[in-house]
Each structure stands twice: as C-alpha cells, then as structure tokens.
Amino acid sequence: MRNIIKLYLILNNALSITANWVKLQCLMARYSQNIRTTE
C-alpha cells in the first residue's frame, strides 16, 4: 500500500513540474515576441 502512495506522490510531483515548465515556456515565448515587436 505504501508503494502505491509513493508512486502517486511521484506522479503528482512530475505533473506539477511539467505544468510549471509549460507555463515557463509560454512566458518565454511571449517575452521573446515582445522583444521582437519593440525593436
């Protein structure tokens, strides 16, 4: 039973890390677009 809980926590962690990475990528893309438009 403990192994299942550990697995769940690891998966949950991985999902939140992935979500944060995607958000970061979106922010970076928006930021680079802003730089291009201001030049």
C-alpha positions as CSV (number, residue, x, y, z in Angstrom):
1,M,0.0,0.0,0.0
2,R,2.8,2.4,0.8
3,N,4.4,1.8,-2.6
4,I,1.1,3.0,-4.3
5,I,1.1,6.2,-2.2
6,K,4.8,6.8,-3.1
7,L,4.0,6.2,-6.8
8,Y,1.0,8.6,-6.6
9,L,3.2,11.3,-5.0
10,I,5.9,10.9,-7.6
11,L,3.4,11.2,-10.4
12,N,1.8,14.2,-8.8
13,N,5.2,15.9,-8.5
14,A,6.1,15.1,-12.1
15,L,2.7,16.5,-13.3
16,S,3.1,19.8,-11.4
17,I,6.7,20.2,-12.6
18,T,5.6,19.6,-16.2
19,A,2.8,22.2,-15.8
20,N,5.2,24.7,-14.4
21,W,7.7,24.1,-17.3
22,V,4.9,24.6,-19.8
23,K,3.9,27.9,-18.1
24,L,7.6,29.0,-18.2
25,Q,7.8,28.1,-21.9
26,C,4.7,30.1,-22.6
27,L,6.1,33.1,-20.7
28,M,9.4,32.9,-22.5
29,A,7.7,32.8,-25.9
30,R,5.6,35.8,-25.0
31,Y,8.6,37.6,-23.7
32,S,10.7,37.0,-26.9
33,Q,7.7,38.1,-29.1
34,N,7.5,41.4,-27.1
35,I,11.2,42.0,-27.7
36,R,10.8,41.5,-31.4
37,T,7.8,43.9,-31.6
38,T,9.5,46.7,-29.7
39,E,12.7,46.7,-31.9
